[in-house]
């Protein structure tokens, strides 16, 4: 009778094998996922096991040694560039493959292939938006430009070959965890994927324009009110290029169209643009950078500092590396997915970047002849569109097909089939003209910066950088320092592109580009320093319209500190880069305190007002006042603006903090009145009401023990898939908006770097993550705690003679 239990066991086993091999909704096939041989258990790395590896690839021309130090930073020593970038690609793939592919899938509008359509088609909408924005269109055009350049073509080919060498030899038991969770496998890398990744950075840093929002606000305001609430330049601006700097006459003089007043500046018309932008990038993507020259440092040599402010994710955006050949030696942070060092230093020079914030993405109203969208009106005739069908492969579903019309402006991003709703129709669609659509070769900039020896090399390198516009700071061991706002910016007439433009004729097109020598720059550093913090590059004496939206307060406090400081050391720069002083509160709090009517406050409200009265104006983690101040000012913005803007079609954008602060001092400021109530409110009424509305939230947080700024802000670093188990939450940090330490909840300094250009370079840095993309590795998030408390690591530029150094954990030896 033993045959019956045996048969039952066999049947159950077969059933389990079949069941565990089938994915269920978002659950991967549990059989392979739980397998001891190939499942997720294999992603756990032994803490102290670091075996040396000998690797052989016929693509290599010579031997390459890679030395991994105790922070898992690879120091790559190659004999030629081809081998160098092959190995860089291999190492990026070994430690960050899933991240590389996931980010390029996002850029290419292919997330549905691995995630499905998503709740309410959210992932599909995101993918459609990326394609309609022209991400693939721009990436292909840029790749053509990159591959026409011999240096860049070799760079890309070698890097791609290295990534694919890793993929081709990737055993099942080393497949990154996320592939197992999502039940798919990596595909081959390509040069296009690198172009897509670089294009994604253009999206992240130029995609937060406000054309739709400004158009809806324009439609409910007079010209005078709009200019007051949305000024092109703040009075308190301390620009990148010091005020009073003379500029030459412009080489390009854009002409405003004769029809602008009737067709473009349509003030107070109450018309509507009912379009909801999909997943716009964070408007606060930006950075700080500065260089102090030898006249202000203790060593007599320049010190360069940079901390880019971006979304904080795991795996981290950055991967630290040293790249060395007999011809050049460079150290810094790299992008997994792209060759070269992006921010860093070599044996002669250092460089850093911040976002320029210029508006290089404009929308045009397109009038189609009929619902086929085959023709649109332009220059008095019907012009043929280029209709392209995009295919979206959706996990678990049939493909989705989307037809996109390409026009003289660019692709039609919003129409009656996508995000348009009532605001778009056959005769009312919106095409996007984006500088990132144009052929360019930004990768050549980094290739040349990695090798530069002097200022002339720096200027030549950045000349290749078109989009996104960046403020490149530079310092060399010769003592030269500079800052240059670099990009291929359109020359615009005043307010061009702030609103949706008529797409009827040539007159509203961009009329030329600003030459590199006309871009704002400072190569003299008469103040002893150069700096940028995403503020406007120049004051109104600059002959071109800057466009964009520019925060001012970080720039103000950075310049104040640098003007006051002398005999500066690296420790001074560490303290400054992590500084939590709230200069905006310095300006705003006295105004708020002067206008609050304390006679209308109860005892609890007065208690919290007294906390503000005694505040040291620092957003330190232990302080309660920063949360009280932030809640008060946020409520004041709503109190002042929401009633007037409520009549506008969504989306809209509120005026910024500096504008509101200035307006509070205007006698009889009309926007202080709540138009939906009978009494006429004053500034005092609005300020007092905003404070009173804040106190219940303040009191609740206080009782729960979460009013201290570090707990209230509740900073964290999220996994790219937003998986809580693979994220780090509840980090206690200071900082915040308008502060040098710009740490917000999930956003902030993604890499802090300080470089002193002494004979032997002294450099320090840290980023909030770890070198490994594997959550099972101790090197996945091991930098985070030190980053949170403001610590730095000494950056070790290894010499070939130091191969026996105790900091080396293991080596990879590559041969052909």
Protein Blocks (a to p, Z undefined) as FASTA:
>chain_A
ZZmmmmmmmmmmmmmmmmmmpcehjbccfklmmpmklmmklmpccfklccddddddfkbm
bdcdddddfkopacdddfbfklmmmmmmmmmmmmmmmmmmmmmmmmnopmmmmnonojhh
lmmmmmmmmmmnommmmmmmmmmmmmmpmklmmmmmmmmmmmmmmmmmmcfklgcfklmm
nopadddddfklmmmmmmmmmmmmmmmccklmmmmmmmmccfklmmmmmcfbdfklccfb
dghiacdddfbdcdddfklmmmmmmghklpacddddehiacfklccddddddfklpmnlp
acdddddddddddddfbdcdddddfkbccdddddehiecjfbdcdfkbccddddekiacb
dcdddddfblnomacceehiacdddddddddddehiacddddddddfkbccfbdcknonl
mmbcfklccddddfklpgcdfklmmmmmmmpcbfklmmmmmmmpmbdcdddddddfkopa
cdddddddddddehihkaccdfkbmklpcfbdcdfklpccdfklmnopacdehiafbdfk
lmbdfehcddfklmmmmmmmmmmpghiafklmmmmmmpcbdfklmmmmmmmmmmpcfklp
cfklmmmmmmmmmpghiacfkbmklmmmmmmmmmmmmmmmmmmmmmpccddddddfklmm
mmmmpghifklpcfkbmbdcdfklmmmmmmmmmmmmmmmmmmnopmbmklmnopadddfk
lpaklccehiaceedehiablcdfkgcjfbdcdddfbfbacddddddddfbfcfkbcklm
mmmmmmmnopacddddddfklmmgfklmbdcdddZZ
